[in-house]
Amino acid sequence: MIRVLGIALITLLVDQISKTYVVQYLNLKEKLSIDVINPFLNFRMAWNKGINFGLFSSGGPASRIILVTLSICICAGLLWWVRNSKDLVQRFFVALIIGGALGNALDRVIFGAVVDFLNMSCCGLRNPFSFNVADIAIFVGAFALLFYTNNDNEIN
């Protein structure tokens, strides 16, 4: 369990450091847009008060409390689910989800919204949505868990 919490903490720290660096140090909060490798990678400031793609963003302070509480409950449920697993790969993916969920929940507590800044487009198609490191961790962890099968990766 210590490893799961350690990986979750590292994920949370990488997420928060990246947000602080881009939003504060590079001053994205005032510039609103920085082209990094246009059009493939850009920084676009977005304050997401809802869930993915801004859904349910009009709920006000009550929805923020509900979303933070839901994130904490999901993290607790994932910890409970993986508590006896000896499968290191499964535990790693769960830790990514927990770290990402806590990173976004922390944003909601501090700023009232999730700090999104990464934007990627390609091939003449402009992506209007921004995301962050926590979102990547949640996506990778959840997607990997969906398709991961234990191939005797257990500690004996």
QUISUL-V621554 format. One record per pair of residues at least 12 apart in sequence whose ideal C-beta (glycine too) atoms are under 8 Angstrom apart, sorted by the first residue. I is the first residue (numbers start at 0). GAP is how many residues later the second one is. If there is no record, write none. Layout:
<<I/GAP> <I/GAP>>
//
This chain:
<<0/78> <0/82> <2/85> <2/88> <2/92> <3/75> <3/78> <3/87> <3/90> <3/91> <3/94> <4/90> <5/89> <6/84> <6/85> <6/88> <6/89> <6/92> <7/67> <7/87> <7/88> <7/90> <7/91> <7/94> <8/90> <9/89> <10/84> <10/85> <10/87> <10/88> <10/89> <10/92> <10/122> <10/123> <10/126> <11/87> <11/88> <11/90> <11/91> <11/94> <11/122> <13/119> <14/84> <14/85> <14/88> <14/89> <14/117> <14/118> <14/119> <14/122> <15/87> <15/90> <17/114> <17/115> <18/88> <18/96> <18/98> <18/113> <18/114> <21/12> <21/21> <21/95> <22/22> <22/92> <22/94> <25/17> <27/15> <27/17> <27/89> <28/16> <30/14> <31/12> <31/13> <32/12> <38/82> <38/83> <38/87> <39/80> <39/81> <39/82> <40/77> <40/78> <40/79> <41/77> <41/78> <41/79> <42/74> <42/75> <42/76> <43/72> <43/73> <43/74> <43/75> <43/86> <44/71> <44/72> <44/85> <45/70> <45/71> <45/83> <45/84> <46/64> <46/65> <46/66> <46/67> <46/68> <46/69> <47/65> <47/66> <47/67> <47/68> <47/82> <48/14> <48/15> <48/63> <48/64> <48/65> <49/13> <50/16> <52/76> <60/51> <63/44> <63/48> <63/49> <66/38> <66/41> <67/37> <67/40> <67/41> <70/30> <70/31> <70/33> <70/34> <70/37> <71/33> <73/27> <74/22> <74/23> <74/26> <74/27> <77/16> <77/19> <77/20> <78/15> <78/19> <80/13> <81/12> <85/68> <85/69> <86/63> <86/66> <86/67> <87/65> <87/66> <87/67> <88/59> <88/61> <88/64> <89/55> <89/58> <89/60> <89/63> <92/47> <92/48> <92/49> <92/51> <92/52> <92/55> <93/47> <93/51> <94/46> <95/41> <95/42> <95/44> <95/45> <95/48> <96/40> <96/41> <96/44> <96/45> <96/48> <98/35> <98/38> <99/33> <99/34> <99/35> <99/36> <99/37> <99/38> <99/41> <100/33> <100/37> <102/29> <102/30> <102/31> <102/34> <103/28> <103/30> <103/31> <103/34> <106/27> <113/18> <113/20> <114/17> <115/13> <115/14> <115/15> <115/16> <115/19> <116/13> <116/15> <117/12> <117/13> <117/14> <117/15> <117/18> <118/12>>
//
